Amino acid sequence: MNFLYISQVLVIIGLISVLYRLSMSLTVVFRLHDLMIGLSALSYVFALVMRIAYNDFDLMLHTDFIVLIYEWLRIISVSLLLSGLGLMVRDAKPNINRAPLVLSLIPLLLLVIHPFVMYTIVLKEVLIHIYIGGALFIALILFSLKSYNRSMILPILYGTLILLIGFVYEQTPETLISFSESIQLLLIGVSTIFISFHYRNQQKEDEIHLEEKKQHSTV
């Protein structure tokens, strides 16, 4: 069992933990942006499973199919994440200043654009990396601004920062840093721990607010 396989399994376990905490939080207060981010994480879990299957099992007869599914899961994950961040920005504004909901869902158009570039290997990879880097950068700025007023945001801010470091590692040639893919996945796994703590804290905060509302309504 090599280090890369261990890192992949760690990421899957971490993402499942995030999904569990997120689902528990959604049962208390439903937020559309949280749902989109959760679906993004779920897509990434399935993408990693496909990646492990492709690398570790004798699936040569279905290589093209597995690569195709992996690429679609990855682009679905990125588009959902970007939409979730857009919704988060929208929800942070007062109702009177909010843009139409459909504008926050524009990143889902990536699913329409992708078939036109999926067979151009270089362009496809460049675009995907731009999407991922842009999503992480936007998330880092958003959570940094929110953390000034709410310390509860700090875990997801740290998690996003570690994800961004992992993204930088992904761009690093293996000739410069050995085990770059394993290190990247390990960083993603660590980031999921912080993100899981964030949704646990969010659930507790929402439960407290709901309890306070119930108490005020009974007075």
C-alpha positions as CSV (number, residue, x, y, z in Angstrom):
1,M,0.0,0.0,0.0
2,N,1.7,3.2,-1.2
3,F,1.6,6.7,0.1
4,L,-0.6,7.9,-2.9
5,Y,-3.3,5.3,-2.1
6,I,-3.3,6.2,1.6
7,S,-3.7,9.9,0.6
8,Q,-6.6,9.1,-1.7
9,V,-8.4,7.1,1.0
10,L,-7.8,9.9,3.5
11,V,-9.4,12.4,1.1
12,I,-12.4,10.2,0.6
13,I,-12.9,9.7,4.3
14,G,-12.5,13.4,4.9
15,L,-15.0,14.3,2.2
16,I,-17.5,11.8,3.6
17,S,-17.1,13.5,7.0
18,V,-17.8,16.9,5.4
19,L,-20.9,15.5,3.7
20,Y,-22.2,14.1,6.9
21,R,-21.6,17.3,8.9
22,L,-23.1,19.4,6.0
23,S,-26.2,17.2,5.7
24,M,-26.7,17.5,9.5
25,S,-26.4,21.3,9.2
26,L,-28.9,21.4,6.3
27,T,-31.5,19.5,8.4
28,V,-31.4,22.4,10.9
29,V,-31.3,25.3,8.4
30,F,-31.5,24.8,4.6
31,R,-29.1,26.9,2.6
32,L,-28.9,26.4,-1.2
33,H,-25.3,27.4,-1.3
34,D,-24.4,24.7,1.3
35,L,-26.3,22.1,-0.8
36,M,-24.4,23.1,-3.9
37,I,-21.1,22.8,-2.1
38,G,-22.1,19.5,-0.7
39,L,-23.0,18.1,-4.1
40,S,-19.6,19.4,-5.3
41,A,-17.8,17.4,-2.6
42,L,-19.9,14.4,-3.5
43,S,-18.9,14.6,-7.1
44,Y,-15.3,14.9,-6.1
45,V,-15.6,11.8,-4.0
46,F,-16.9,9.8,-6.9
47,A,-14.1,11.3,-9.1
48,L,-11.5,10.1,-6.7
49,V,-13.0,6.6,-6.6
50,M,-12.8,6.5,-10.4
51,R,-9.2,7.6,-10.2
52,I,-8.3,4.9,-7.7
53,A,-10.1,2.3,-9.8
54,Y,-8.3,3.5,-12.9
55,N,-4.8,3.5,-11.3
56,D,-5.0,0.3,-9.1
57,F,-7.2,-2.2,-11.0
58,D,-7.0,-4.0,-14.3
59,L,-9.6,-1.9,-16.1
60,M,-7.8,-1.4,-19.4
61,L,-10.8,-2.5,-21.5
62,H,-12.8,0.4,-20.1
63,T,-10.0,3.0,-19.9
64,D,-11.7,5.6,-22.2
65,F,-15.0,5.3,-20.3
66,I,-13.4,5.7,-16.9
67,V,-11.4,8.7,-18.0
68,L,-14.5,10.3,-19.5
69,I,-16.5,9.7,-16.3
70,Y,-13.6,11.1,-14.2
71,E,-13.4,14.2,-16.3
72,W,-17.1,14.9,-16.1
73,L,-17.3,14.4,-12.4
74,R,-14.4,16.8,-12.0
75,I,-16.1,19.5,-14.1
76,I,-19.4,18.9,-12.3
77,S,-17.7,19.4,-9.0
78,V,-16.0,22.6,-10.1
79,S,-19.2,24.1,-11.6
80,L,-21.2,23.3,-8.5
81,L,-18.5,24.8,-6.2
82,L,-18.5,28.0,-8.3
83,S,-22.3,28.2,-8.2
84,G,-22.3,27.5,-4.4
85,L,-19.8,30.4,-3.9
86,G,-21.9,32.7,-6.1
87,L,-25.0,31.9,-4.0
88,M,-23.0,32.4,-0.8
89,V,-22.0,35.9,-2.0
90,R,-25.6,36.6,-3.0
91,D,-27.0,35.5,0.4
92,A,-24.5,37.7,2.2
93,K,-26.1,40.8,0.8
94,P,-29.3,42.5,2.0
95,N,-32.4,41.3,0.0
96,I,-32.8,44.6,-1.7
97,N,-29.2,44.4,-3.1
98,R,-29.3,40.8,-4.3
99,A,-28.8,40.0,-7.9
100,P,-31.2,37.5,-9.6
101,L,-30.7,33.9,-8.5
102,V,-30.0,32.8,-12.0
103,L,-26.8,34.9,-12.2
104,S,-25.3,32.9,-9.4
105,L,-25.9,29.7,-11.4
106,I,-24.1,30.9,-14.5
107,P,-21.1,28.6,-13.6
108,L,-23.3,25.6,-14.4
109,L,-22.9,26.6,-18.1
110,L,-19.5,25.0,-17.8
111,L,-21.4,21.7,-18.3
112,V,-22.6,23.0,-21.6
113,I,-19.3,24.4,-22.7
114,H,-17.2,21.3,-21.7
115,P,-18.3,19.0,-24.6
116,F,-16.8,21.5,-27.0
117,V,-13.3,21.5,-25.4
118,M,-13.2,18.0,-23.9
119,Y,-11.2,16.6,-26.9
120,T,-8.7,19.4,-26.9
121,I,-6.4,18.1,-24.2
122,V,-4.3,21.2,-23.5
123,L,-7.1,23.7,-23.6
124,K,-9.3,21.5,-21.5
125,E,-6.7,21.1,-18.7
126,V,-5.9,24.8,-18.8
127,L,-9.6,25.8,-18.4
128,I,-10.2,23.3,-15.6
129,H,-7.2,24.6,-13.7
130,I,-8.4,28.2,-14.2
131,Y,-11.8,27.2,-12.9
132,I,-10.4,25.5,-9.8
133,G,-7.9,28.2,-9.1
134,G,-10.5,30.9,-9.5
135,A,-13.0,29.1,-7.2
136,L,-10.4,28.7,-4.5
137,F,-9.2,32.3,-4.8
138,I,-12.8,33.6,-4.6
139,A,-13.5,31.4,-1.6
140,L,-10.4,32.5,0.2
141,I,-11.3,36.2,-0.2
142,L,-14.9,35.6,0.8
143,F,-14.1,33.6,3.9
144,S,-11.3,36.1,4.8
145,L,-13.8,39.0,4.8
146,K,-16.4,37.0,6.8
147,S,-13.8,35.9,9.4
148,Y,-13.4,39.5,10.6
149,N,-16.9,39.5,12.1
150,R,-17.4,35.8,12.8
151,S,-14.6,33.6,14.3
152,M,-16.7,30.6,13.4
153,I,-15.6,31.1,9.8
154,L,-11.9,30.4,10.7
155,P,-12.0,26.6,10.2
156,I,-13.3,26.8,6.6
157,L,-10.9,29.7,5.9
158,Y,-8.0,27.5,7.0
159,G,-9.4,24.6,5.0
160,T,-9.6,26.8,1.9
161,L,-6.1,28.1,2.4
162,I,-4.8,24.5,2.6
163,L,-6.8,23.6,-0.5
164,L,-5.1,26.5,-2.3
165,I,-1.7,25.3,-1.3
166,G,-2.6,21.8,-2.5
167,F,-3.7,23.4,-5.9
168,V,-0.3,25.1,-6.1
169,Y,1.4,21.7,-5.4
170,E,-0.6,20.2,-8.3
171,Q,1.0,22.7,-10.7
172,T,4.5,21.9,-9.5
173,P,6.5,19.6,-11.8
174,E,7.3,16.2,-10.1
175,T,11.0,16.9,-11.0
176,L,11.0,19.8,-8.5
177,I,9.0,18.1,-5.7
178,S,8.7,14.3,-5.4
179,F,5.4,12.8,-4.5
180,S,3.7,16.1,-5.5
181,E,0.3,14.3,-6.2
182,S,0.5,12.5,-2.8
183,I,1.3,15.7,-1.0
184,Q,-1.6,17.5,-2.8
185,L,-4.1,14.8,-1.8
186,L,-2.8,14.8,1.8
187,L,-3.3,18.6,2.0
188,I,-6.9,18.1,0.6
189,G,-7.5,15.5,3.3
190,V,-6.3,17.9,6.1
191,S,-8.4,20.7,4.7
192,T,-11.5,18.5,4.9
193,I,-11.0,18.2,8.6
194,F,-11.1,21.9,9.1
195,I,-14.2,22.2,6.7
196,S,-15.9,19.5,8.7
197,F,-15.4,21.4,11.9
198,H,-16.9,24.5,10.2
199,Y,-20.1,22.7,9.4
200,R,-20.3,21.2,12.9
201,N,-19.9,24.7,14.4
202,Q,-22.5,26.1,11.9
203,Q,-25.0,23.4,13.0
204,K,-24.5,24.2,16.6
205,E,-24.9,28.0,16.0
206,D,-28.1,27.4,13.9
207,E,-29.6,25.2,16.7
208,I,-28.9,27.9,19.3
209,H,-30.6,30.5,17.1
210,L,-33.6,28.3,16.5
211,E,-33.9,27.7,20.2
212,E,-33.7,31.4,21.0
213,K,-36.5,32.1,18.4
214,K,-38.7,29.4,20.1
215,Q,-38.1,31.0,23.5
216,H,-39.0,34.4,22.2
217,S,-42.1,33.1,20.5
218,T,-43.4,31.5,23.7
219,V,-42.8,34.7,25.7
